[in-house]
């Protein structure tokens, strides 16, 4: 077994990712609905739903290939 660390270690620094929001695929009803939900969520300050919609839109193009 290894000896436990007995001193503070420096914090891990993660990169800041400032990506643009995904753009819905033109002509896709699913993408359009996710974008509409995202817009309504942003209007009421529900940033959790905004983030979820961004993830779903990013993953959704798999069905367009």
mmCIF file as Biopython writes it, N, C-alpha, C and O atoms, coordinates in Angstrom:
data_model
#
loop_
_atom_site.group_PDB
_atom_site.id
_atom_site.type_symbol
_atom_site.label_atom_id
_atom_site.label_alt_id
_atom_site.label_comp_id
_atom_site.label_asym_id
_atom_site.label_entity_id
_atom_site.label_seq_id
_atom_site.pdbx_PDB_ins_code
_atom_site.Cartn_x
_atom_site.Cartn_y
_atom_site.Cartn_z
_atom_site.occupancy
_atom_site.B_iso_or_equiv
_atom_site.auth_seq_id
_atom_site.auth_asym_id
_atom_site.pdbx_PDB_model_num
ATOM 1   N N  . UNK A ? 1  ? 0.827   -1.178 0.000   1.0 0.0 1  A 1 
ATOM 2   C CA . UNK A ? 1  ? 0.000   0.000  0.000   1.0 0.0 1  A 1 
ATOM 3   C C  . UNK A ? 1  ? 0.872   1.242  0.000   1.0 0.0 1  A 1 
ATOM 4   O O  . UNK A ? 1  ? 1.955   1.249  0.584   1.0 0.0 1  A 1 
ATOM 5   N N  . UNK A ? 2  ? 0.407   2.272  -0.643  1.0 0.0 2  A 1 
ATOM 6   C CA . UNK A ? 2  ? 1.186   3.510  -0.686  1.0 0.0 2  A 1 
ATOM 7   C C  . UNK A ? 2  ? 0.846   4.376  0.514   1.0 0.0 2  A 1 
ATOM 8   O O  . UNK A ? 2  ? -0.227  4.255  1.105   1.0 0.0 2  A 1 
ATOM 9   N N  . UNK A ? 3  ? 1.749   5.224  0.851   1.0 0.0 3  A 1 
ATOM 10  C CA . UNK A ? 3  ? 1.575   6.164  1.957   1.0 0.0 3  A 1 
ATOM 11  C C  . UNK A ? 3  ? 0.643   7.295  1.516   1.0 0.0 3  A 1 
ATOM 12  O O  . UNK A ? 3  ? 0.821   7.831  0.422   1.0 0.0 3  A 1 
ATOM 13  N N  . UNK A ? 4  ? -0.344  7.676  2.332   1.0 0.0 4  A 1 
ATOM 14  C CA . UNK A ? 4  ? -1.240  8.774  1.936   1.0 0.0 4  A 1 
ATOM 15  C C  . UNK A ? 4  ? -0.497  10.102 1.865   1.0 0.0 4  A 1 
ATOM 16  O O  . UNK A ? 4  ? 0.496   10.312 2.562   1.0 0.0 4  A 1 
ATOM 17  N N  . UNK A ? 5  ? -0.990  10.987 1.020   1.0 0.0 5  A 1 
ATOM 18  C CA . UNK A ? 5  ? -0.406  12.318 0.896   1.0 0.0 5  A 1 
ATOM 19  C C  . UNK A ? 5  ? -0.716  13.106 2.165   1.0 0.0 5  A 1 
ATOM 20  O O  . UNK A ? 5  ? -1.867  13.166 2.597   1.0 0.0 5  A 1 
ATOM 21  N N  . UNK A ? 6  ? 0.291   13.698 2.749   1.0 0.0 6  A 1 
ATOM 22  C CA . UNK A ? 6  ? 0.108   14.419 4.008   1.0 0.0 6  A 1 
ATOM 23  C C  . UNK A ? 6  ? 0.233   15.930 3.839   1.0 0.0 6  A 1 
ATOM 24  O O  . UNK A ? 6  ? 0.409   16.649 4.823   1.0 0.0 6  A 1 
ATOM 25  N N  . UNK A ? 7  ? 0.145   16.403 2.637   1.0 0.0 7  A 1 
ATOM 26  C CA . UNK A ? 7  ? 0.252   17.836 2.375   1.0 0.0 7  A 1 
ATOM 27  C C  . UNK A ? 7  ? -0.761  18.200 1.304   1.0 0.0 7  A 1 
ATOM 28  O O  . UNK A ? 7  ? -1.228  17.343 0.553   1.0 0.0 7  A 1 
ATOM 29  N N  . UNK A ? 8  ? -1.087  19.455 1.247   1.0 0.0 8  A 1 
ATOM 30  C CA . UNK A ? 8  ? -2.045  19.910 0.244   1.0 0.0 8  A 1 
ATOM 31  C C  . UNK A ? 8  ? -1.452  19.786 -1.146  1.0 0.0 8  A 1 
ATOM 32  O O  . UNK A ? 8  ? -0.285  20.104 -1.374  1.0 0.0 8  A 1 
ATOM 33  N N  . UNK A ? 9  ? -2.256  19.332 -2.043  1.0 0.0 9  A 1 
ATOM 34  C CA . UNK A ? 9  ? -1.831  19.305 -3.440  1.0 0.0 9  A 1 
ATOM 35  C C  . UNK A ? 9  ? -2.506  20.465 -4.146  1.0 0.0 9  A 1 
ATOM 36  O O  . UNK A ? 9  ? -3.594  20.878 -3.746  1.0 0.0 9  A 1 
ATOM 37  N N  . UNK A ? 10 ? -1.882  21.000 -5.188  1.0 0.0 10 A 1 
ATOM 38  C CA . UNK A ? 10 ? -2.504  22.125 -5.895  1.0 0.0 10 A 1 
ATOM 39  C C  . UNK A ? 10 ? -3.791  21.669 -6.586  1.0 0.0 10 A 1 
ATOM 40  O O  . UNK A ? 10 ? -3.921  20.496 -6.937  1.0 0.0 10 A 1 
ATOM 41  N N  . UNK A ? 11 ? -4.733  22.577 -6.781  1.0 0.0 11 A 1 
ATOM 42  C CA . UNK A ? 11 ? -5.988  22.209 -7.446  1.0 0.0 11 A 1 
ATOM 43  C C  . UNK A ? 11 ? -5.749  21.845 -8.911  1.0 0.0 11 A 1 
ATOM 44  O O  . UNK A ? 11 ? -4.814  22.327 -9.550  1.0 0.0 11 A 1 
ATOM 45  N N  . UNK A ? 12 ? -6.603  20.999 -9.406  1.0 0.0 12 A 1 
ATOM 46  C CA . UNK A ? 12 ? -6.556  20.623 -10.817 1.0 0.0 12 A 1 
ATOM 47  C C  . UNK A ? 12 ? -7.222  21.739 -11.606 1.0 0.0 12 A 1 
ATOM 48  O O  . UNK A ? 12 ? -8.337  22.147 -11.281 1.0 0.0 12 A 1 
ATOM 49  N N  . UNK A ? 13 ? -6.552  22.235 -12.635 1.0 0.0 13 A 1 
ATOM 50  C CA . UNK A ? 13 ? -7.127  23.290 -13.465 1.0 0.0 13 A 1 
ATOM 51  C C  . UNK A ? 13 ? -7.695  22.677 -14.736 1.0 0.0 13 A 1 
ATOM 52  O O  . UNK A ? 13 ? -6.985  22.030 -15.506 1.0 0.0 13 A 1 
ATOM 53  N N  . UNK A ? 14 ? -8.972  22.892 -14.936 1.0 0.0 14 A 1 
ATOM 54  C CA . UNK A ? 14 ? -9.642  22.382 -16.125 1.0 0.0 14 A 1 
ATOM 55  C C  . UNK A ? 14 ? -9.745  23.490 -17.162 1.0 0.0 14 A 1 
ATOM 56  O O  . UNK A ? 14 ? -9.881  24.659 -16.802 1.0 0.0 14 A 1 
ATOM 57  N N  . UNK A ? 15 ? -9.683  23.142 -18.442 1.0 0.0 15 A 1 
ATOM 58  C CA . UNK A ? 15 ? -9.780  24.182 -19.473 1.0 0.0 15 A 1 
ATOM 59  C C  . UNK A ? 15 ? -11.180 24.771 -19.534 1.0 0.0 15 A 1 
ATOM 60  O O  . UNK A ? 15 ? -12.173 24.072 -19.329 1.0 0.0 15 A 1 
ATOM 61  N N  . UNK A ? 16 ? -11.243 26.041 -19.814 1.0 0.0 16 A 1 
ATOM 62  C CA . UNK A ? 16 ? -12.517 26.725 -19.993 1.0 0.0 16 A 1 
ATOM 63  C C  . UNK A ? 16 ? -12.964 26.528 -21.433 1.0 0.0 16 A 1 
ATOM 64  O O  . UNK A ? 16 ? -12.275 26.937 -22.367 1.0 0.0 16 A 1 
ATOM 65  N N  . UNK A ? 17 ? -14.113 25.904 -21.606 1.0 0.0 17 A 1 
ATOM 66  C CA . UNK A ? 17 ? -14.623 25.632 -22.954 1.0 0.0 17 A 1 
ATOM 67  C C  . UNK A ? 17 ? -15.731 26.617 -23.273 1.0 0.0 17 A 1 
ATOM 68  O O  . UNK A ? 17 ? -16.816 26.547 -22.696 1.0 0.0 17 A 1 
ATOM 69  N N  . UNK A ? 18 ? -15.467 27.517 -24.174 1.0 0.0 18 A 1 
ATOM 70  C CA . UNK A ? 18 ? -16.469 28.498 -24.596 1.0 0.0 18 A 1 
ATOM 71  C C  . UNK A ? 18 ? -16.894 28.168 -26.023 1.0 0.0 18 A 1 
ATOM 72  O O  . UNK A ? 18 ? -16.464 28.808 -26.982 1.0 0.0 18 A 1 
ATOM 73  N N  . UNK A ? 19 ? -17.733 27.173 -26.138 1.0 0.0 19 A 1 
ATOM 74  C CA . UNK A ? 19 ? -18.202 26.749 -27.449 1.0 0.0 19 A 1 
ATOM 75  C C  . UNK A ? 19 ? -19.486 27.498 -27.802 1.0 0.0 19 A 1 
ATOM 76  O O  . UNK A ? 19 ? -20.254 27.887 -26.922 1.0 0.0 19 A 1 
ATOM 77  N N  . UNK A ? 20 ? -19.699 27.688 -29.069 1.0 0.0 20 A 1 
ATOM 78  C CA . UNK A ? 20 ? -20.952 28.277 -29.527 1.0 0.0 20 A 1 
ATOM 79  C C  . UNK A ? 20 ? -22.069 27.257 -29.362 1.0 0.0 20 A 1 
ATOM 80  O O  . UNK A ? 20 ? -21.832 26.049 -29.372 1.0 0.0 20 A 1 
ATOM 81  N N  . UNK A ? 21 ? -23.280 27.757 -29.211 1.0 0.0 21 A 1 
ATOM 82  C CA . UNK A ? 21 ? -24.413 26.842 -29.115 1.0 0.0 21 A 1 
ATOM 83  C C  . UNK A ? 21 ? -24.607 26.113 -30.442 1.0 0.0 21 A 1 
ATOM 84  O O  . UNK A ? 21 ? -24.362 26.684 -31.505 1.0 0.0 21 A 1 
ATOM 85  N N  . UNK A ? 22 ? -25.044 24.860 -30.387 1.0 0.0 22 A 1 
ATOM 86  C CA . UNK A ? 22 ? -25.280 24.127 -31.629 1.0 0.0 22 A 1 
ATOM 87  C C  . UNK A ? 22 ? -26.452 24.721 -32.406 1.0 0.0 22 A 1 
ATOM 88  O O  . UNK A ? 22 ? -27.410 25.234 -31.826 1.0 0.0 22 A 1 
ATOM 89  N N  . UNK A ? 23 ? -26.354 24.641 -33.705 1.0 0.0 23 A 1 
ATOM 90  C CA . UNK A ? 23 ? -27.395 25.174 -34.598 1.0 0.0 23 A 1 
ATOM 91  C C  . UNK A ? 23 ? -28.265 24.003 -35.057 1.0 0.0 23 A 1 
ATOM 92  O O  . UNK A ? 23 ? -27.739 22.977 -35.488 1.0 0.0 23 A 1 
ATOM 93  N N  . UNK A ? 24 ? -29.597 24.143 -34.970 1.0 0.0 24 A 1 
ATOM 94  C CA . UNK A ? 24 ? -30.470 23.063 -35.427 1.0 0.0 24 A 1 
ATOM 95  C C  . UNK A ? 24 ? -30.326 22.828 -36.929 1.0 0.0 24 A 1 
ATOM 96  O O  . UNK A ? 24 ? -30.069 23.755 -37.697 1.0 0.0 24 A 1 
ATOM 97  N N  . UNK A ? 25 ? -30.496 21.572 -37.326 1.0 0.0 25 A 1 
ATOM 98  C CA . UNK A ? 25 ? -30.432 21.220 -38.746 1.0 0.0 25 A 1 
ATOM 99  C C  . UNK A ? 25 ? -31.680 21.761 -39.427 1.0 0.0 25 A 1 
ATOM 100 O O  . UNK A ? 25 ? -32.800 21.537 -38.967 1.0 0.0 25 A 1 
ATOM 101 N N  . UNK A ? 26 ? -31.476 22.472 -40.521 1.0 0.0 26 A 1 
ATOM 102 C CA . UNK A ? 26 ? -32.596 23.084 -41.251 1.0 0.0 26 A 1 
ATOM 103 C C  . UNK A ? 26 ? -33.541 22.008 -41.777 1.0 0.0 26 A 1 
ATOM 104 O O  . UNK A ? 26 ? -33.113 21.018 -42.369 1.0 0.0 26 A 1 
ATOM 105 N N  . UNK A ? 27 ? -34.825 22.224 -41.548 1.0 0.0 27 A 1 
ATOM 106 C CA . UNK A ? 27 ? -35.831 21.295 -42.049 1.0 0.0 27 A 1 
ATOM 107 C C  . UNK A ? 27 ? -36.123 20.124 -41.121 1.0 0.0 27 A 1 
ATOM 108 O O  . UNK A ? 27 ? -36.956 19.282 -41.455 1.0 0.0 27 A 1 
ATOM 109 N N  . UNK A ? 28 ? -35.472 20.044 -39.978 1.0 0.0 28 A 1 
ATOM 110 C CA . UNK A ? 28 ? -35.695 18.941 -39.045 1.0 0.0 28 A 1 
ATOM 111 C C  . UNK A ? 28 ? -36.624 19.400 -37.927 1.0 0.0 28 A 1 
ATOM 112 O O  . UNK A ? 28 ? -36.303 20.328 -37.184 1.0 0.0 28 A 1 
ATOM 113 N N  . UNK A ? 29 ? -37.774 18.745 -37.813 1.0 0.0 29 A 1 
ATOM 114 C CA . UNK A ? 29 ? -38.751 19.121 -36.792 1.0 0.0 29 A 1 
ATOM 115 C C  . UNK A ? 29 ? -38.211 18.883 -35.378 1.0 0.0 29 A 1 
ATOM 116 O O  . UNK A ? 29 ? -38.497 19.668 -34.475 1.0 0.0 29 A 1 
ATOM 117 N N  . UNK A ? 30 ? -37.442 17.822 -35.175 1.0 0.0 30 A 1 
ATOM 118 C CA . UNK A ? 30 ? -36.873 17.535 -33.858 1.0 0.0 30 A 1 
ATOM 119 C C  . UNK A ? 30 ? -35.900 18.613 -33.415 1.0 0.0 30 A 1 
ATOM 120 O O  . UNK A ? 30 ? -35.937 19.068 -32.272 1.0 0.0 30 A 1 
ATOM 121 N N  . UNK A ? 31 ? -35.030 19.015 -34.330 1.0 0.0 31 A 1 
ATOM 122 C CA . UNK A ? 31 ? -34.066 20.080 -34.026 1.0 0.0 31 A 1 
ATOM 123 C C  . UNK A ? 31 ? -34.792 21.393 -33.745 1.0 0.0 31 A 1 
ATOM 124 O O  . UNK A ? 31 ? -34.432 22.127 -32.824 1.0 0.0 31 A 1 
ATOM 125 N N  . UNK A ? 32 ? -35.804 21.679 -34.537 1.0 0.0 32 A 1 
ATOM 126 C CA . UNK A ? 32 ? -36.554 22.930 -34.367 1.0 0.0 32 A 1 
ATOM 127 C C  . UNK A ? 32 ? -37.250 22.961 -33.010 1.0 0.0 32 A 1 
ATOM 128 O O  . UNK A ? 32 ? -37.257 23.994 -32.341 1.0 0.0 32 A 1 
ATOM 129 N N  . UNK A ? 33 ? -37.834 21.840 -32.601 1.0 0.0 33 A 1 
ATOM 130 C CA . UNK A ? 33 ? -38.511 21.787 -31.303 1.0 0.0 33 A 1 
ATOM 131 C C  . UNK A ? 33 ? -37.520 21.966 -30.155 1.0 0.0 33 A 1 
ATOM 132 O O  . UNK A ? 33 ? -37.806 22.683 -29.196 1.0 0.0 33 A 1 
ATOM 133 N N  . UNK A ? 34 ? -36.361 21.322 -30.246 1.0 0.0 34 A 1 
ATOM 134 C CA . UNK A ? 34 ? -35.340 21.495 -29.205 1.0 0.0 34 A 1 
ATOM 135 C C  . UNK A ? 34 ? -34.883 22.951 -29.128 1.0 0.0 34 A 1 
ATOM 136 O O  . UNK A ? 34 ? -34.665 23.476 -28.036 1.0 0.0 34 A 1 
ATOM 137 N N  . UNK A ? 35 ? -34.739 23.597 -30.269 1.0 0.0 35 A 1 
ATOM 138 C CA . UNK A ? 35 ? -34.328 25.010 -30.280 1.0 0.0 35 A 1 
ATOM 139 C C  . UNK A ? 35 ? -35.418 25.886 -29.664 1.0 0.0 35 A 1 
ATOM 140 O O  . UNK A ? 35 ? -35.110 26.843 -28.954 1.0 0.0 35 A 1 
ATOM 141 N N  . UNK A ? 36 ? -36.689 25.569 -29.927 1.0 0.0 36 A 1 
ATOM 142 C CA . UNK A ? 36 ? -37.792 26.331 -29.336 1.0 0.0 36 A 1 
ATOM 143 C C  . UNK A ? 36 ? -37.837 26.160 -27.823 1.0 0.0 36 A 1 
ATOM 144 O O  . UNK A ? 36 ? -38.026 27.131 -27.091 1.0 0.0 36 A 1 
ATOM 145 N N  . UNK A ? 37 ? -37.663 24.930 -27.353 1.0 0.0 37 A 1 
ATOM 146 C CA . UNK A ? 37 ? -37.642 24.672 -25.909 1.0 0.0 37 A 1 
ATOM 147 C C  . UNK A ? 37 ? -36.478 25.432 -25.274 1.0 0.0 37 A 1 
ATOM 148 O O  . UNK A ? 37 ? -36.624 26.023 -24.204 1.0 0.0 37 A 1 
ATOM 149 N N  . UNK A ? 38 ? -35.325 25.410 -25.938 1.0 0.0 38 A 1 
ATOM 150 C CA . UNK A ? 38 ? -34.141 26.117 -25.436 1.0 0.0 38 A 1 
ATOM 151 C C  . UNK A ? 38 ? -34.417 27.620 -25.320 1.0 0.0 38 A 1 
ATOM 152 O O  . UNK A ? 38 ? -34.050 28.244 -24.325 1.0 0.0 38 A 1 
ATOM 153 N N  . UNK A ? 39 ? -35.060 28.196 -26.332 1.0 0.0 39 A 1 
ATOM 154 C CA . UNK A ? 39 ? -35.374 29.630 -26.303 1.0 0.0 39 A 1 
ATOM 155 C C  . UNK A ? 39 ? -36.343 29.974 -25.180 1.0 0.0 39 A 1 
ATOM 156 O O  . UNK A ? 39 ? -36.166 30.979 -24.492 1.0 0.0 39 A 1 
ATOM 157 N N  . UNK A ? 40 ? -37.372 29.140 -24.990 1.0 0.0 40 A 1 
ATOM 158 C CA . UNK A ? 40 ? -38.337 29.397 -23.910 1.0 0.0 40 A 1 
ATOM 159 C C  . UNK A ? 40 ? -37.676 29.251 -22.544 1.0 0.0 40 A 1 
ATOM 160 O O  . UNK A ? 40 ? -37.953 30.030 -21.632 1.0 0.0 40 A 1 
ATOM 161 N N  . UNK A ? 41 ? -36.806 28.259 -22.401 1.0 0.0 41 A 1 
ATOM 162 C CA . UNK A ? 41 ? -36.106 28.057 -21.126 1.0 0.0 41 A 1 
ATOM 163 C C  . UNK A ? 41 ? -35.197 29.241 -20.813 1.0 0.0 41 A 1 
ATOM 164 O O  . UNK A ? 41 ? -35.131 29.691 -19.669 1.0 0.0 41 A 1 
ATOM 165 N N  . UNK A ? 42 ? -34.502 29.741 -21.821 1.0 0.0 42 A 1 
ATOM 166 C CA . UNK A ? 42 ? -33.621 30.899 -21.613 1.0 0.0 42 A 1 
ATOM 167 C C  . UNK A ? 42 ? -34.421 32.128 -21.187 1.0 0.0 42 A 1 
ATOM 168 O O  . UNK A ? 42 ? -33.969 32.913 -20.354 1.0 0.0 42 A 1 
ATOM 169 N N  . UNK A ? 43 ? -35.615 32.287 -21.764 1.0 0.0 43 A 1 
ATOM 170 C CA . UNK A ? 43 ? -36.454 33.448 -21.454 1.0 0.0 43 A 1 
ATOM 171 C C  . UNK A ? 43 ? -36.875 33.484 -19.988 1.0 0.0 43 A 1 
ATOM 172 O O  . UNK A ? 43 ? -37.089 34.561 -19.431 1.0 0.0 43 A 1 
ATOM 173 N N  . UNK A ? 44 ? -36.994 32.313 -19.359 1.0 0.0 44 A 1 
ATOM 174 C CA . UNK A ? 44 ? -37.407 32.273 -17.949 1.0 0.0 44 A 1 
ATOM 175 C C  . UNK A ? 44 ? -36.223 32.000 -17.017 1.0 0.0 44 A 1 
ATOM 176 O O  . UNK A ? 44 ? -36.408 31.813 -15.815 1.0 0.0 44 A 1 
ATOM 177 N N  . UNK A ? 45 ? -35.006 31.977 -17.577 1.0 0.0 45 A 1 
ATOM 178 C CA . UNK A ? 45 ? -33.812 31.811 -16.757 1.0 0.0 45 A 1 
ATOM 179 C C  . UNK A ? 45 ? -33.504 30.378 -16.363 1.0 0.0 45 A 1 
ATOM 180 O O  . UNK A ? 45 ? -32.748 30.151 -15.418 1.0 0.0 45 A 1 
ATOM 181 N N  . UNK A ? 46 ? -34.075 29.402 -17.068 1.0 0.0 46 A 1 
ATOM 182 C CA . UNK A ? 46 ? -33.833 27.982 -16.767 1.0 0.0 46 A 1 
ATOM 183 C C  . UNK A ? 46 ? -32.621 27.494 -17.561 1.0 0.0 46 A 1 
ATOM 184 O O  . UNK A ? 46 ? -32.757 26.856 -18.605 1.0 0.0 46 A 1 
ATOM 185 N N  . UNK A ? 47 ? -31.444 27.808 -17.044 1.0 0.0 47 A 1 
ATOM 186 C CA . UNK A ? 47 ? -30.217 27.493 -17.781 1.0 0.0 47 A 1 
ATOM 187 C C  . UNK A ? 47 ? -29.895 25.995 -17.776 1.0 0.0 47 A 1 
ATOM 188 O O  . UNK A ? 47 ? -29.127 25.531 -18.619 1.0 0.0 47 A 1 
ATOM 189 N N  . UNK A ? 48 ? -30.467 25.238 -16.846 1.0 0.0 48 A 1 
ATOM 190 C CA . UNK A ? 48 ? -30.277 23.785 -16.857 1.0 0.0 48 A 1 
ATOM 191 C C  . UNK A ? 48 ? -30.926 23.193 -18.102 1.0 0.0 48 A 1 
ATOM 192 O O  . UNK A ? 48 ? -30.331 22.352 -18.777 1.0 0.0 48 A 1 
ATOM 193 N N  . UNK A ? 49 ? -32.138 23.628 -18.405 1.0 0.0 49 A 1 
ATOM 194 C CA . UNK A ? 49 ? -32.823 23.139 -19.597 1.0 0.0 49 A 1 
ATOM 195 C C  . UNK A ? 49 ? -32.136 23.636 -20.862 1.0 0.0 49 A 1 
ATOM 196 O O  . UNK A ? 49 ? -32.066 22.909 -21.853 1.0 0.0 49 A 1 
ATOM 197 N N  . UNK A ? 50 ? -31.631 24.858 -20.842 1.0 0.0 50 A 1 
ATOM 198 C CA . UNK A ? 50 ? -30.877 25.378 -21.988 1.0 0.0 50 A 1 
ATOM 199 C C  . UNK A ? 50 ? -29.688 24.468 -22.265 1.0 0.0 50 A 1 
ATOM 200 O O  . UNK A ? 50 ? -29.443 24.088 -23.410 1.0 0.0 50 A 1 
ATOM 201 N N  . UNK A ? 51 ? -28.957 24.122 -21.220 1.0 0.0 51 A 1 
ATOM 202 C CA . UNK A ? 51 ? -27.791 23.246 -21.367 1.0 0.0 51 A 1 
ATOM 203 C C  . UNK A ? 51 ? -28.203 21.864 -21.870 1.0 0.0 51 A 1 
ATOM 204 O O  . UNK A ? 51 ? -27.547 21.301 -22.746 1.0 0.0 51 A 1 
ATOM 205 N N  . UNK A ? 52 ? -29.291 21.316 -21.315 1.0 0.0 52 A 1 
ATOM 206 C CA . UNK A ? 52 ? -29.772 20.002 -21.760 1.0 0.0 52 A 1 
ATOM 207 C C  . UNK A ? 52 ? -30.138 20.024 -23.244 1.0 0.0 52 A 1 
ATOM 208 O O  . UNK A ? 52 ? -29.787 19.107 -23.986 1.0 0.0 52 A 1 
ATOM 209 N N  . UNK A ? 53 ? -30.839 21.069 -23.673 1.0 0.0 53 A 1 
ATOM 210 C CA . UNK A ? 53 ? -31.218 21.178 -25.086 1.0 0.0 53 A 1 
ATOM 211 C C  . UNK A ? 53 ? -29.985 21.261 -25.981 1.0 0.0 53 A 1 
ATOM 212 O O  . UNK A ? 53 ? -29.962 20.676 -27.064 1.0 0.0 53 A 1 
ATOM 213 N N  . UNK A ? 54 ? -28.960 21.986 -25.532 1.0 0.0 54 A 1 
ATOM 214 C CA . UNK A ? 54 ? -27.730 22.064 -26.319 1.0 0.0 54 A 1 
ATOM 215 C C  . UNK A ? 54 ? -27.100 20.683 -26.488 1.0 0.0 54 A 1 
ATOM 216 O O  . UNK A ? 54 ? -26.617 20.343 -27.567 1.0 0.0 54 A 1 
ATOM 217 N N  . UNK A ? 55 ? -27.109 19.890 -25.416 1.0 0.0 55 A 1 
ATOM 218 C CA . UNK A ? 55 ? -26.562 18.527 -25.503 1.0 0.0 55 A 1 
ATOM 219 C C  . UNK A ? 55 ? -27.384 17.700 -26.480 1.0 0.0 55 A 1 
ATOM 220 O O  . UNK A ? 55 ? -26.827 17.012 -27.335 1.0 0.0 55 A 1 
ATOM 221 N N  . UNK A ? 56 ? -28.721 17.764 -26.356 1.0 0.0 56 A 1 
ATOM 222 C CA . UNK A ? 56 ? -29.579 16.974 -27.256 1.0 0.0 56 A 1 
ATOM 223 C C  . UNK A ? 56 ? -29.414 17.397 -28.711 1.0 0.0 56 A 1 
ATOM 224 O O  . UNK A ? 56 ? -29.395 16.544 -29.599 1.0 0.0 56 A 1 
ATOM 225 N N  . UNK A ? 57 ? -29.295 18.694 -28.971 1.0 0.0 57 A 1 
ATOM 226 C CA . UNK A ? 57 ? -29.106 19.158 -30.353 1.0 0.0 57 A 1 
ATOM 227 C C  . UNK A ? 57 ? -27.745 18.686 -30.879 1.0 0.0 57 A 1 
ATOM 228 O O  . UNK A ? 57 ? -27.640 18.278 -32.036 1.0 0.0 57 A 1 
ATOM 229 N N  . UNK A ? 58 ? -26.710 18.738 -30.046 1.0 0.0 58 A 1 
ATOM 230 C CA . UNK A ? 58 ? -25.385 18.260 -30.489 1.0 0.0 58 A 1 
ATOM 231 C C  . UNK A ? 58 ? -25.420 16.780 -30.836 1.0 0.0 58 A 1 
ATOM 232 O O  . UNK A ? 58 ? -24.796 16.354 -31.808 1.0 0.0 58 A 1 
ATOM 233 N N  . UNK A ? 59 ? -26.140 16.003 -30.055 1.0 0.0 59 A 1 
ATOM 234 C CA . UNK A ? 59 ? -26.200 14.554 -30.284 1.0 0.0 59 A 1 
ATOM 235 C C  . UNK A ? 59 ? -27.184 14.186 -31.383 1.0 0.0 59 A 1 
ATOM 236 O O  . UNK A ? 59 ? -27.045 13.137 -32.011 1.0 0.0 59 A 1 
ATOM 237 N N  . UNK A ? 60 ? -28.173 15.036 -31.621 1.0 0.0 60 A 1 
ATOM 238 C CA . UNK A ? 60 ? -29.238 14.721 -32.575 1.0 0.0 60 A 1 
ATOM 239 C C  . UNK A ? 60 ? -28.746 14.539 -34.010 1.0 0.0 60 A 1 
ATOM 240 O O  . UNK A ? 60 ? -29.307 13.706 -34.721 1.0 0.0 60 A 1 
ATOM 241 N N  . UNK A ? 61 ? -27.741 15.263 -34.472 1.0 0.0 61 A 1 
ATOM 242 C CA . UNK A ? 61 ? -27.328 15.098 -35.874 1.0 0.0 61 A 1 
ATOM 243 C C  . UNK A ? 61 ? -26.919 13.671 -36.251 1.0 0.0 61 A 1 
ATOM 244 O O  . UNK A ? 61 ? -26.812 13.365 -37.438 1.0 0.0 61 A 1 
ATOM 245 N N  . UNK A ? 62 ? -26.690 12.795 -35.272 1.0 0.0 62 A 1 
ATOM 246 C CA . UNK A ? 62 ? -26.356 11.408 -35.611 1.0 0.0 62 A 1 
ATOM 247 C C  . UNK A ? 62 ? -27.451 10.788 -36.466 1.0 0.0 62 A 1 
ATOM 248 O O  . UNK A ? 62 ? -27.179 9.938  -37.314 1.0 0.0 62 A 1 
ATOM 249 N N  . UNK A ? 63 ? -28.689 11.214 -36.241 1.0 0.0 63 A 1 
ATOM 250 C CA . UNK A ? 63 ? -29.798 10.699 -37.034 1.0 0.0 63 A 1 
ATOM 251 C C  . UNK A ? 63 ? -29.888 11.314 -38.422 1.0 0.0 63 A 1 
ATOM 252 O O  . UNK A ? 63 ? -30.667 10.838 -39.248 1.0 0.0 63 A 1 
ATOM 253 N N  . UNK A ? 64 ? -29.107 12.364 -38.705 1.0 0.0 64 A 1 
ATOM 254 C CA . UNK A ? 64 ? -29.161 13.028 -40.002 1.0 0.0 64 A 1 
ATOM 255 C C  . UNK A ? 64 ? -28.116 12.509 -40.977 1.0 0.0 64 A 1 
ATOM 256 O O  . UNK A ? 64 ? -28.117 12.884 -42.149 1.0 0.0 64 A 1 
ATOM 257 N N  . UNK A ? 65 ? -27.240 11.663 -40.507 1.0 0.0 65 A 1 
ATOM 258 C CA . UNK A ? 65 ? -26.133 11.204 -41.377 1.0 0.0 65 A 1 
ATOM 259 C C  . UNK A ? 65 ? -26.539 10.077 -42.286 1.0 0.0 65 A 1 
ATOM 260 O O  . UNK A ? 65 ? -25.722 9.590  -43.068 1.0 0.0 65 A 1 
#
